[in-house]
Amino acid sequence: MIKVIQWSTGNIGTHALRMIINHPELELVGLWVSSADKVGRDAGELIGLPATGILATNDADALLALDADVVCYCSGADSRLFEAIGDYEKILRSGKNLVSTSLPFLTHPPQADKNLRKSLEAACIAGNSSCFVSGIDPGFANDLIPLTLLSVCEKVESIRIAEILNYATYNQPHTLFDIMGFGKPMDEVPMLLLPGALTFAWGGVIQMMADATGAKLDEIHEVWERLPAPQDIEIDLGTIQAGTAAALRFELQGIIDGKVKIIVEHVTRLHDDMAPEWERGHGSGSYRIEIKGSPTMTMDFHLSGADGDHNTGGLLASAMRIVHAIPQVVEAKAGLLGTADLMMVQGRKVF
């Protein structure tokens, strides 16, 4: 039995917590929460399950003093980068392994900032612990699945990995409004579109494709465009005023041998009628992988949760990716792990 501490009960953490409680090979031994009104409440009660006997706490030191094998860390980190890194270091130095959906720049550790990477690697060595960061995007939608498809190619001209979704039901106001800039004036550049921000978050995906295939990446280009709402748009989090940002498309372009070879694209709308000239996903939205080469392939996959919503399905899948990785991470050598460390076959030398 693998002993697990769950860290946070937000949009992703609740799914992870339910899986950990119900999994026959995992044992919940601790739960960290940020909200004072959750402290002292049973983990099962917080997500509508029978009592577990594990009470939520916001005392990190007490949690890390517990006998546990791994921490499942799902606390948001977009606006608390260095605080989250501090949490990672403390967890790893305590001798506990770590799986997480936070800090997406760590999905491909070699691409991460050298200084940040060194401090985390030192924490892994000190605690003889390993760390794996994943999810859906960045995560399996643009690393594990594309790498698997590349492994059946003879030659590749280019690969495009796209998220094409309507975010109207995405219940994360900080991400939607502050980071992506929806509902904000068109002349206000959001955090996500500041120079280098896209590469910081998704550059590892591009580098991972290049590294896994043995190609030399020359550089990464960022391109983006936004569109205003033609009229007021009602979403789950409120009203998007006419004239404010309501659709976003961006690309990260990986240049190999002077040509665009690897593209990571996002097409994000708050209403299905917006930007008809942009790509359309399957159903209410999907993840798409397009490989031009030998063979040429196109793959679309759509997720939905128990409520039928694609955003719920994506949050659930993000949580399951790291929970299912726990046994491998616990058994892995100390250090920062990437997707390539947890898969067998790679399509080397296809470019």
Secondary structure as GFF3:
##gff-version 3
##sequence-region A 1 351
A	DSSP	beta_strand	2	7	.	.	.	ID=ss1
A	DSSP	alpha_helix	13	22	.	.	.	ID=ss2
A	DSSP	beta_strand	26	32	.	.	.	ID=ss3
A	DSSP	three_ten_helix	36	38	.	.	.	ID=ss4
A	DSSP	alpha_helix	43	46	.	.	.	ID=ss5
A	DSSP	alpha_helix	60	64	.	.	.	ID=ss6
A	DSSP	beta_strand	70	73	.	.	.	ID=ss7
A	DSSP	alpha_helix	81	93	.	.	.	ID=ss8
A	DSSP	beta_strand	97	100	.	.	.	ID=ss9
A	DSSP	three_ten_helix	104	107	.	.	.	ID=ss10
A	DSSP	three_ten_helix	109	111	.	.	.	ID=ss11
A	DSSP	alpha_helix	114	127	.	.	.	ID=ss12
A	DSSP	beta_strand	130	133	.	.	.	ID=ss13
A	DSSP	three_ten_helix	140	142	.	.	.	ID=ss14
A	DSSP	alpha_helix	144	150	.	.	.	ID=ss15
A	DSSP	beta_strand	155	166	.	.	.	ID=ss16
A	DSSP	alpha_helix	173	173	.	.	.	ID=ss17
A	DSSP	pi_helix	174	179	.	.	.	ID=ss18
A	DSSP	three_ten_helix	191	193	.	.	.	ID=ss19
A	DSSP	alpha_helix	197	213	.	.	.	ID=ss20
A	DSSP	beta_strand	219	228	.	.	.	ID=ss21
A	DSSP	beta_strand	233	235	.	.	.	ID=ss22
A	DSSP	beta_strand	238	240	.	.	.	ID=ss23
A	DSSP	beta_strand	245	256	.	.	.	ID=ss24
A	DSSP	beta_strand	259	269	.	.	.	ID=ss25
A	DSSP	beta_strand	285	294	.	.	.	ID=ss26
A	DSSP	beta_strand	297	301	.	.	.	ID=ss27
A	DSSP	alpha_helix	310	331	.	.	.	ID=ss28
A	DSSP	beta_strand	335	337	.	.	.	ID=ss29
A	DSSP	three_ten_helix	339	342	.	.	.	ID=ss30
###
